[in-house]
Amino acid sequence: MTLLVKQPVFHPLSVLFIDDSADFLNGLRGFFRDRTLNRFFTNPKAALDHIASSRRDFGARAGGLSSADCIAIERGTGNALGSDPFDDRGRFDEIAAVVVDYEMPEMDGIRFLSSIRDVPCTKILLTGVAGNEEAVEAFNAHLIDFYLRKTDADLPAKLARIVEDAQKRHCEHRGLVGMHDVGATYCDPRVVRLLDELAVREGLVEYYWRPEQNAVLMFDAQGNASVFVAWDEDEWAFQCDTVIDAGGPEWLHRAMLERRIMPLFWPDEAYRPDLADIRTTEFHPVPGWSGACYGVTPLEASEVEPGSLTFAQWRQSRRDTLAKSTGQLI
C-alpha cells in the first residue's frame, strides 16, 4: 500500500475584520498592524464583494488529487503529489479567518457568516450586550467556529491566538503529499514542533517542503532564505549508502557513518558523482528523537528556485500599490 504523507508548509495569510464601528476597527488596527494582510471593513457588503472577488478554488488545489496524481500513484512514480503552494503566487491573499461583529444595521454577523459558510476559513463572531444566545445557537449549528465578547479585556490577545491557529490550520491543507515515505521525517510531530520553535526563535515567516531536495526551504521577514534538513536513522543510512553507490570519497562516507559531519547537498537530495563542493551544516539532535538530527543553513538568493515569490517581495509590492492609491507610505 502506498503511504501518502502531507508535508509541512506555513506562510502568512489574510484576515478580514468587519464591524460598522470605525472606532472599534481602529482599535483592532493597533493590534493587527500589517495592512497588507489585514483588511478592515465597516460595510459588510463591501467585505462580501472582496471575498467574492478574491476567492479562488481552494478545494481543488488543496483537497483532492488530480488525475495525473492518481496515475502517478498507480505507477509508483515521483515522490510528491498535489499542487505546490510555493508556486502559488496568490497564496498570501487567501483568507485564513473572518472576524465579524454581531450587531450591524445592514446585516448581522451570523447572517454574514452564514453567507460564506462554504468559504474554507475560520469564522469568528464578536458579540456585545446582545447576541450571546444567538452565538451559541450558531456555534452548535456549525455556522461559526468561535465567538468572543467585545467587552472582554483580553479580547485582542484571545483574538490573536485564534487567528494564529487559524493560519496554521489553513496551511495544513496546503502541503504537498509525499509518496513512499519520502519526507516522512518532516511530518513527525517532533520535527513539526521543532519547525514551529525555529520559526519563533529565528523570526521565520514562511517555510515549504521541497520534494526534489527532501528538505524545508525557509524565509524570514526580510526574505532571507535558509534550508532545514532533518535525518533520522533510516535517512542517515540512505545518505551514507548513496555516497558509496555514487563513488563518493571514503573520508565523506566515514565521517557520515561516525556522525562527525552532516553534509548539505542542496540543490540535490543526496550525493552525486560530479559534486565538487561538499558543504556541511552544523547539526543538532532532534529533541525527543534518538538518532535523528537536523541542521539549518543560510542560502544565497541565487540558490532559491528562479521566479519564486517570497512574502517579503509580495508585501513590498502590496505596500507600493497601497501607497500609490492612498498617497501615504505603508
C-alpha positions in Angstrom: 0.0 0.0 0.0 1.3 3.5 -0.9 1.8 5.7 2.1 0.7 9.3 1.5 2.2 11.9 3.9 1.1 15.5 4.0 4.2 17.7 4.1 4.7 20.8 6.3 4.1 24.3 5.0 3.4 27.7 6.6 3.1 31.2 5.2 1.2 34.4 6.1 -2.5 34.7 5.1 -5.1 37.4 5.0 -7.6 38.1 7.8 -10.8 40.2 7.4 -12.4 42.3 10.1 -15.9 43.6 9.7 -17.7 46.0 12.1 -19.9 49.0 11.5 -18.0 50.9 14.2 -15.0 52.6 12.7 -13.7 53.4 16.2 -13.7 49.7 17.1 -11.9 48.7 13.9 -9.3 51.4 14.6 -8.7 49.8 17.9 -8.1 46.5 16.3 -5.7 48.0 13.8 -3.4 48.8 16.7 -3.1 45.0 17.4 -3.2 43.7 13.8 -0.9 46.2 12.2 0.1 44.6 8.9 -2.2 46.5 6.4 -1.0 44.2 3.5 -2.6 41.2 5.2 -5.3 42.5 7.5 -8.4 44.1 5.8 -10.9 46.2 7.7 -14.5 46.9 6.6 -17.3 49.0 8.1 -19.6 47.9 5.3 -20.5 44.1 5.2 -21.5 44.3 1.6 -18.0 45.6 0.6 -16.5 42.7 2.6 -18.6 40.2 0.8 -17.6 41.7 -2.5 -14.0 41.4 -1.5 -14.4 37.8 -0.6 -16.2 37.1 -3.9 -13.5 38.8 -6.0 -10.5 37.3 -4.2 -11.8 33.8 -3.7 -10.2 31.0 -5.7 -10.9 27.3 -5.9 -9.1 26.4 -2.7 -10.7 22.9 -2.6 -9.4 21.8 -6.0 -5.9 23.0 -5.2 -5.6 21.8 -1.6 -8.0 19.0 -1.0 -8.1 16.4 -3.8 -5.6 14.8 -6.1 -5.6 15.3 -9.9 -5.9 12.5 -12.4 -2.2 12.8 -13.1 -1.6 12.3 -9.3 -3.7 9.2 -9.4 -1.8 7.8 -12.3 1.5 8.5 -10.5 0.2 6.6 -7.5 -0.7 3.6 -9.7 2.7 3.7 -11.5 4.7 4.4 -8.3 6.5 7.3 -10.0 7.6 10.6 -8.3 7.9 11.4 -4.7 5.3 14.2 -4.3 1.7 14.7 -5.3 -0.6 17.7 -5.3 -0.3 21.4 -6.0 2.9 23.1 -4.8 2.0 26.0 -2.5 5.4 27.6 -3.1 4.5 28.0 -6.8 1.2 29.7 -5.9 1.8 33.5 -6.2 -1.6 34.2 -4.8 -1.2 32.3 -1.6 -0.8 35.3 0.7 -4.2 36.6 -0.4 -6.0 33.5 0.8 -8.3 34.3 3.7 -7.5 32.4 6.9 -10.1 34.0 9.2 -13.1 36.3 9.1 -13.9 38.3 12.3 -17.3 40.0 12.3 -19.4 41.9 14.7 -22.9 40.5 15.6 -24.7 43.8 15.7 -24.6 45.6 12.4 -27.5 47.6 10.8 -27.3 46.2 7.3 -26.6 42.6 8.1 -25.9 40.9 11.4 -22.8 38.9 11.9 -24.4 35.5 11.9 -26.2 36.2 8.6 -22.9 37.4 7.2 -21.0 34.3 8.2 -23.9 32.0 7.1 -23.5 33.6 3.6 -19.8 32.4 3.4 -20.2 29.1 5.2 -18.6 27.3 2.2 -15.5 29.5 2.3 -12.7 27.5 3.9 -11.7 29.8 6.7 -12.1 30.2 10.4 -15.2 32.2 11.3 -15.2 34.3 14.5 -18.2 36.2 15.8 -17.9 39.2 18.2 -20.8 39.9 20.5 -21.7 42.9 22.6 -24.6 43.4 25.1 -26.7 41.2 22.8 -26.1 38.2 20.7 -24.7 35.6 23.1 -27.7 33.3 22.9 -27.7 33.6 19.1 -23.9 33.0 19.0 -24.3 29.7 21.0 -27.0 28.6 18.5 -24.8 29.5 15.5 -21.9 27.6 17.1 -23.9 24.5 17.7 -25.2 24.7 14.1 -21.5 24.9 12.9 -22.1 28.3 11.3 -19.3 29.9 13.4 -16.1 28.5 14.9 -15.6 30.9 17.8 -17.5 33.7 19.5 -15.9 36.3 21.8 -17.4 39.2 23.8 -16.2 42.6 22.6 -16.2 43.7 26.3 -13.6 41.1 27.3 -10.5 42.8 28.5 -8.4 40.0 26.9 -10.1 40.2 23.5 -7.1 41.3 21.5 -4.9 38.5 22.9 -7.6 35.9 22.5 -8.3 37.0 19.0 -4.6 37.0 18.1 -4.3 33.4 19.3 -7.3 32.2 17.4 -6.1 33.9 14.2 -2.6 32.4 14.6 -4.1 28.9 15.0 -6.4 29.6 12.0 -3.4 30.3 9.8 -1.7 27.1 10.9 -4.8 25.0 10.2 -5.3 26.6 6.8 -1.7 25.9 5.8 -2.0 22.3 6.9 -4.3 21.7 4.0 -1.9 23.1 1.5 1.1 20.8 1.8 2.3 18.5 -0.9 1.7 14.8 -0.3 4.9 12.7 0.0 4.9 9.2 -1.5 6.8 6.1 -0.5 7.7 7.6 2.9 9.7 10.4 1.2 9.6 13.4 3.6 8.1 11.3 6.5 10.7 12.7 8.8 9.3 16.2 8.4 5.8 15.1 9.3 6.8 13.6 12.6 5.3 15.6 15.4 8.7 16.1 17.0 10.0 17.8 13.8 6.8 19.8 13.3 7.2 21.1 16.8 10.8 21.9 16.1 9.9 23.8 13.0 7.4 25.9 15.0 10.0 26.6 17.6 12.6 27.6 15.0 10.1 29.9 13.3 9.6 31.8 16.5 13.2 31.9 17.6 14.7 32.8 14.2 11.9 35.1 13.0 10.8 32.9 10.1 7.6 33.8 8.4 7.2 31.0 5.8 8.5 27.6 5.0 7.9 24.9 2.4 8.9 21.3 2.0 10.8 20.9 -1.3 10.2 17.4 -2.9 13.3 17.4 -5.1 15.6 18.1 -2.2 13.6 16.4 0.6 14.3 19.5 2.7 12.4 22.5 4.0 13.0 25.9 2.4 12.5 28.8 4.9 12.4 32.6 4.7 12.5 35.3 7.3 10.5 38.6 7.1 13.2 40.2 5.0 13.2 37.4 2.5 16.5 35.8 3.6 16.5 32.1 2.7 17.7 29.1 4.7 17.2 25.4 4.4 16.2 23.0 7.2 17.4 19.3 6.8 16.4 16.5 9.2 17.6 13.0 9.1 16.5 10.0 11.2 18.5 6.8 11.4 17.0 5.5 8.1 17.8 8.7 6.2 21.4 8.7 7.6 21.8 5.1 6.3 20.3 6.1 2.9 22.6 9.1 2.6 25.7 7.0 3.5 24.8 4.3 1.0 24.3 6.9 -1.7 27.8 8.2 -1.2 29.2 4.7 -1.7 26.9 3.9 -4.7 27.9 7.1 -6.4 31.6 6.6 -5.9 32.0 9.3 -3.4 35.1 9.9 -1.3 35.8 7.5 1.5 36.5 10.3 4.0 33.0 11.6 3.5 31.4 8.2 3.9 33.4 7.5 7.1 32.7 10.9 8.6 29.0 10.5 8.0 29.0 7.0 9.5 30.6 8.3 12.6 28.2 11.3 12.7 31.1 13.7 12.6 29.6 15.8 9.7 26.2 16.3 8.2 26.6 17.3 4.5 24.2 19.7 2.7 23.6 18.5 -0.8 21.3 21.3 -1.8 20.0 21.7 -4.6 20.2 18.0 -4.7 18.7 15.5 -2.2 21.8 13.3 -1.9 25.4 13.0 -3.1 26.0 12.9 -6.9 29.2 11.8 -8.7 30.1 15.2 -10.1 29.7 17.0 -6.9 32.8 19.2 -6.5 32.0 21.3 -3.4 30.7 19.4 -0.3 29.1 21.8 2.2 28.4 20.7 5.7 25.9 22.1 8.2 26.1 22.4 12.0 23.8 19.8 13.2 21.9 19.1 16.4 19.8 16.3 17.8 16.0 16.5 17.2 14.6 16.8 20.8 13.0 13.6 21.9 14.1 11.5 18.9 17.1 9.3 19.4 19.3 9.2 16.3 17.6 12.0 14.5 19.5 15.2 13.7 18.8 18.5 12.0 20.7 21.4 10.6 19.8 24.9 9.3 22.0 26.5 6.6 21.6 30.0 5.1 21.2 30.1 1.3 22.2 32.7 -1.2 19.3 34.3 -3.2 20.8 32.6 -6.3 20.2 29.2 -4.7 16.5 29.7 -4.5 14.2 28.5 -7.3 14.2 31.1 -10.1 11.0 33.2 -10.3 9.8 32.3 -6.8 7.9 34.9 -4.8 8.6 35.4 -1.1 6.4 37.1 1.4 8.9 39.9 1.7 8.6 40.6 -2.1 4.8 40.3 -2.1 4.5 42.6 0.9 6.7 45.3 -0.7 4.7 45.1 -3.9 1.4 45.4 -1.9 2.8 48.3 0.1 3.8 50.1 -3.1 0.3 49.6 -4.5 -1.3 50.9 -1.4 1.0 53.9 -1.2 0.1 54.8 -4.8 -3.6 54.5 -4.1 -3.6 56.4 -0.8 -0.7 58.8 -1.2 0.8 57.5 2.1 3.7 55.4 2.9 2.6 52.0 4.4 
